[in-house]
C-alpha cells in the first residue's frame, strides 16, 4: 500500500477513535448539567450524588477525547501538508476561533467542575458545568464549519499567485460560517451525541435495575437521560432530512453511493435493504418532490441535467477542464512577471475552468466513485440503529416515568445492548459522510492524492501502528476503568 | 488596516501564544518532581494534583498555538508539520500520554501500572519543553526544506513542501544552537514548575524542597540562556531584501535587537522578572515568585519570536534552498482571513479574564496533605 492509503488509514483511524469519546462528552454533559440544575433548584442531595457519579464517568471519557483531538489537529499538518496549505486560509479561521472561543471555555470550566465542589459557590459550579458542555458544543460547531466547507466549499476563490483557496471578502466568511452543510452537520452530530450520552446513561441505569441495585438512582437517571435522548433523536431526524437534501444538491455521488443507485431518474425508489424498495421515496427524501430527479452513479459519470435545468458535464469533461485549468495555472505562473498579456490570457482560461481543477488530478472517470458497498451499508446501519434507539429511549423513559420499568427484563437488556449499538450508529454516520465523499478532501477541488505530505509510506505506516497500539491500550484501559466505576456504583441507595 | 499590519499583528499574537505556552509549561516542569526520590508519596500526589488542575490550560494553549499558526501562517504549518514529522509526532505522543495519565495513573484497572503513567508524565515534562525549544531554535539555524508552489500544477509530483532530510526533523538535534534553547527551556520550565508548586501547595517540607529545586536548576539555566543568547547575537541571520530575496547577513539578530528599542525593553524587563521570581523563590521567603517569573517568560519568548520574524527576517529559514525560506509576508493567510480573525481576537481579553477568575476561585484554598486523604475528586 502506498503513502495515500496509509495517510488515509491513519486519519480515518484517529477521527473514528476521536468520535468514540466526543459524542459521550457532548451528551453526558447535557445530562449531568440537567441533573445538577435539579440539585440546585430542589436542594436535594440525591441529585448531587447522582450528578457526581455521572461526572466521574464523564471525566474518564473527557481526557481521552481531548488527547485524540490534538492528534487530529496535528495530523492535518503532518500527513496532509498540501491540504493544509491549500485550505489554511479557509479552514484556519474556524480552527483559530474554535481555540479562542471554545477550547479555553471547555478546559477552564472542566477544572472548576471536576475539582471545584468545595472551592466555589454552588451557583458558580453549576454555571461551570453548563459552560463545559456549551464549550464542547461551540467547539463542535467550528470544527463542523471546517468539515462542512470540505463537503461544500462555499465562499472561496482560487488565487493562482498563492496557489490556494482564499477568503476573498468578509461576505465570504459569513458564507463559510452559515454554510447549510455545516449547520445541518452541526445539529446532526451534536444531537447524535445527545443520543449517545442518553443511551449510555439509560443503558448503565438498566444494568443497575437488572442487578436490582440503585433502583431510584437508575429510574430517575433514565428519565433525565431519556428526555435528553428523545430531544436528541427528534433533532437527529430533522437534521438528517436536511443532510439528505444537501447531499443531493452538493454531493450527488455520495447520495448515489449511499443508495447504491446505479441509474437514477424521477420517482427514484428508496432501498431499505437490497430487494425491498419504496417507490418514489428517494426522490421525496432527496428533493422533497415525488417527481424530483435523483442522478445515479452512471448518470454522474455520463453527465445529466439537474432539477433546476443546469447541465452537469460528464466526469470526463470535468477532467478535461481540470487539466486545462492546471495547464493554465502553470502558464500563468511562468509568464506573470515576464509576459503580463499572455499571463492574463492564461488567467482567464484558468478562471473559466477552475471549478473543476481538482478533476485534473484524476486518472479516470471512475475515480470519482466512492466505495459503494461500505457507504450503502453504513447508511443503513446509521438509520436502522438510530430508529431502534429512539424507540428504546421512548419506552424506557415512559416506563420509568410510570415506575414500571424494573420488571421489563427484555427492555432492560435491549437498552444495555444499545450502548455498543449507538457507537456503531455514530461511526456509521461518519463513514457515510467521509467515505462517501471520496476521493475528495475538498469536494471537486482537491483529491486525496494531491493533499498528502511528502513522506515515505514506511514513516506513516510506523506512526499508524504506533497510534493503533496507543489507541487500543487507551480504549481497553478506559473501558476497564468505566466498568470498574460502574460496578462500584454511586452507592446512593441500596434498596 | 493594511495587509502588512495584519500580518505583523498575527505574528505578535502567535508570539504571545508561544510565550503563554512556555510559561504554562510549568505543568511539565513540575511533573519532573514525580521522579524526585526525596519527595514522599503524599508530596508527589500534591504536585500531581496541583498540575492536574492546570494541565488542560497548557494543553489547550498548545492546541490554540498550533491552530493560530495554521490559521495565520499556513505555509509554516504545512511545511514544518509535514516535514519535521518525527519531532511533531514525538511531541504529540508525549502530550497524549500526559493527557490520559492524570485520569489513569491511580486506577487499578489501568493495565500498564501506575509507574508507566508516572513515567509518561516525567517524559512529557522533559521532552515537551525540549522539543518545543529545539523546534523554535531552528528558527535561527534553518531547516532542510524546499517550497515550490508550482508543484500543485504537476499531477505526477504535486506536493508543495518537501523535506530534504530523511530524519524528518530529528536532524535538528545536530544543531547545537537549537539544542541549547531546548535544554534551556527544560531548565526554565522546571524552575517555573518548582515556583508553581511553592505557590499552590501548603506543605512546609515540600516548600523547602521546591526552593532547593529552583536553586538547582538556576545555574544550568543561566549558562544555557547566556550562551544561547551570545551565539545568537554574533551569528549571521537570514535577512530578506525588499524584493523578497533571502540572504545571509552578519550579526542579523543583534541588528534586529538594536533596531527595535521596545524589544530591548521587553527583553530587559522579562529577564529581570524571571530572575526576580527565581531569586525570591530560591533564596527568599516569598511563595509568589511564580508570577513574575511566568510573566517574564512570556516577554522573553515573545522577544525570541520578534527577533526571528521582524525587521525583514525569515522566521523559518531553509538551509536547503535559501529562497524557500518562510517570512511573515510569504507564509501568511490572506488579507480577509487575517482581518476576520483579528476581530475575533478581540475576545481574547474576555477569555483571559474568565480564566483568571476561575484560577483565582480555585486557588484560594491551597492544596494540603489532608486534601489528599479526602475522598472528593482528585488524581
Contacts between the chains, C-beta under 8 A, distances in Angstrom:
chain1	res1	chain2	res2	distance
A	52	B	377	7.9
A	55	B	377	7.8
A	56	B	377	7.3
A	59	B	103	6.4
A	59	B	377	7.4
A	60	B	103	5.7
A	63	B	99	5.5
A	63	B	100	5.1
A	63	B	102	6.8
A	63	B	103	4.4
A	63	B	104	7.9
A	64	B	99	7.6
A	64	B	100	5.7
A	66	B	56	7.0
A	66	B	59	6.6
A	66	B	99	5.5
A	67	B	95	7.5
A	67	B	96	4.5
A	67	B	99	3.7
A	67	B	100	5.5
A	68	B	96	7.5
A	69	B	63	7.3
A	70	B	59	7.1
A	70	B	62	7.1
A	70	B	63	5.3
A	70	B	66	7.8
A	70	B	92	6.7
A	70	B	95	6.4
A	70	B	96	7.1
A	70	B	99	7.8
A	71	B	92	5.9
A	71	B	96	6.4
A	73	B	63	6.0
A	73	B	66	5.8
A	73	B	67	6.6
A	73	B	70	7.8
A	74	B	66	6.6
A	74	B	81	6.5
A	74	B	88	5.8
A	74	B	89	7.8
A	74	B	92	5.1
A	76	B	70	7.1
A	76	B	77	7.8
A	76	B	81	7.7
A	77	B	66	7.7
A	77	B	70	6.8
A	77	B	77	4.7
A	77	B	78	6.1
A	77	B	80	7.3
A	77	B	81	2.6
A	77	B	82	5.9
A	77	B	88	7.2
A	78	B	81	4.8
A	78	B	82	5.9
A	78	B	85	5.5
A	78	B	88	5.5
A	78	B	89	6.4
A	79	B	82	7.3
A	80	B	82	7.6
A	81	B	78	4.4
A	81	B	79	7.1
A	81	B	81	7.0
A	81	B	82	2.8
A	81	B	83	7.4
A	81	B	159	6.6
A	81	B	160	7.2
A	81	B	161	5.4
A	82	B	78	7.0
A	82	B	152	6.8
A	82	B	158	6.6
A	82	B	159	5.5
A	82	B	160	5.6
A	82	B	161	7.8
A	83	B	78	7.8
A	84	B	70	6.7
A	84	B	74	5.9
A	84	B	77	5.3
A	84	B	78	3.7
A	84	B	81	7.1
A	84	B	82	7.1
A	85	B	74	5.5
A	85	B	75	5.8
A	85	B	77	7.9
A	85	B	78	4.0
A	85	B	79	7.9
A	85	B	160	5.6
A	85	B	161	7.1
A	86	B	152	7.5
A	87	B	74	8.0
A	88	B	70	6.0
A	88	B	71	7.1
A	88	B	74	2.3
A	88	B	75	7.5
A	88	B	77	6.4
A	88	B	78	6.8
A	88	B	333	6.3
A	89	B	74	6.5
A	89	B	333	4.6
A	89	B	334	5.0
A	89	B	337	5.0
A	90	B	337	7.6
A	91	B	70	7.7
A	92	B	67	7.4
A	92	B	70	4.8
A	92	B	71	3.0
A	92	B	72	6.9
A	92	B	74	5.7
A	92	B	77	8.0
A	92	B	333	6.0
A	92	B	337	6.7
A	92	B	341	7.9
A	93	B	71	5.6
A	93	B	333	7.7
A	93	B	337	5.3
A	93	B	340	5.7
A	93	B	341	5.4
A	93	B	344	7.7
A	95	B	67	4.4
A	95	B	70	5.9
A	95	B	71	5.9
A	96	B	64	7.6
A	96	B	67	5.1
A	96	B	68	5.3
A	96	B	70	7.5
A	96	B	71	3.7
A	96	B	72	7.3
A	96	B	341	5.6
A	96	B	344	7.1
A	97	B	341	7.4
A	97	B	344	5.1
A	98	B	67	6.9
A	99	B	60	7.5
A	99	B	63	6.1
A	99	B	64	3.5
A	99	B	67	4.2
A	99	B	68	6.7
A	100	B	64	6.8
A	100	B	344	6.1
A	100	B	345	7.0
A	100	B	347	5.7
A	100	B	348	6.3
A	100	B	351	6.2
A	101	B	344	7.4
A	101	B	347	6.2
A	101	B	351	7.7
A	103	B	60	4.6
A	103	B	63	5.9
A	103	B	64	6.1
A	104	B	57	7.7
A	104	B	60	5.6
A	104	B	64	7.4
A	104	B	351	5.1
A	104	B	354	8.0
A	104	B	355	6.3
A	105	B	351	7.7
A	105	B	354	7.6
A	106	B	60	7.7
A	107	B	56	3.8
A	107	B	57	5.9
A	107	B	59	7.0
A	107	B	60	4.3
A	108	B	56	7.7
A	108	B	57	6.9
A	108	B	354	6.5
A	108	B	355	5.2
A	108	B	358	4.8
A	109	B	358	6.8
A	110	B	56	6.3
A	111	B	53	5.0
A	111	B	54	7.3
A	111	B	56	6.1
A	111	B	57	7.7
A	111	B	358	7.0
A	111	B	362	6.7
A	112	B	358	5.2
A	112	B	361	7.0
A	112	B	362	6.2
A	114	B	377	5.4
A	115	B	52	8.0
A	115	B	53	5.3
A	115	B	362	6.6
A	115	B	377	6.0
A	115	B	378	7.3
A	116	B	361	7.2
A	116	B	362	6.0
A	117	B	376	6.2
A	117	B	377	7.0
A	118	B	365	7.7
A	118	B	376	6.5
A	119	B	361	6.7
A	119	B	362	5.4
A	119	B	364	7.0
A	119	B	365	5.6
A	120	B	361	4.9
A	120	B	362	7.1
A	124	B	361	6.7
A	128	B	358	7.6
A	159	B	334	7.3
A	162	B	149	7.3
A	162	B	334	7.4
A	163	B	149	4.2
A	163	B	150	7.7
A	163	B	152	5.4
A	163	B	153	8.0
A	163	B	160	7.2
A	164	B	74	7.7
A	166	B	334	4.4
A	166	B	336	7.6
A	166	B	337	7.3
A	167	B	334	6.0
A	167	B	336	4.7
A	167	B	337	4.9
A	167	B	340	7.1
A	168	B	334	7.6
A	168	B	336	6.4
A	169	B	336	5.9
A	170	B	336	6.1
A	170	B	339	7.1
A	170	B	340	6.6
A	172	B	336	6.8
A	173	B	336	6.8
A	173	B	337	7.8
A	173	B	340	4.7
A	326	B	153	4.7
A	326	B	155	7.0
A	327	B	153	7.5
A	329	B	152	7.7
A	329	B	153	4.6
A	330	B	150	6.6
A	330	B	153	4.2
A	330	B	154	7.6
A	333	B	149	7.6
A	333	B	150	5.7
A	333	B	153	7.4
A	360	B	155	6.8
A	361	B	155	5.2
A	361	B	158	6.9
A	449	B	158	7.7
A	450	B	152	6.8
A	450	B	155	7.7
A	450	B	158	4.5
A	452	B	159	6.8
A	453	B	82	3.5
A	453	B	83	7.6
A	453	B	85	7.3
A	453	B	159	6.9
A	453	B	161	7.8
A	454	B	82	6.7
A	454	B	83	7.4
A	454	B	159	4.4
A	454	B	161	6.7
A	454	B	162	4.4
A	454	B	163	6.4
A	455	B	82	7.2
A	455	B	85	5.9
A	455	B	168	7.1
A	459	B	85	6.2
A	459	B	86	7.9
A	459	B	168	6.7
A	463	B	85	8.0
A	463	B	89	5.6
A	466	B	89	7.9
A	466	B	93	7.3
A	470	B	93	7.1
A	470	B	96	6.8
A	470	B	97	7.8
A	473	B	111	6.7
A	473	B	112	6.9
A	474	B	100	5.9
A	476	B	111	6.2
A	477	B	100	7.8
A	477	B	104	5.7
A	477	B	107	7.8
A	477	B	109	6.7
A	477	B	110	5.3
A	477	B	111	5.0
A	477	B	112	7.3
A	480	B	109	3.6
A	480	B	110	7.6
A	480	B	111	6.7
A	481	B	103	7.7
A	481	B	104	7.0
A	481	B	107	4.9
A	481	B	109	4.8
A	481	B	110	7.0
A	483	B	109	7.5
A	484	B	107	7.1
A	484	B	108	7.2
A	484	B	109	4.7
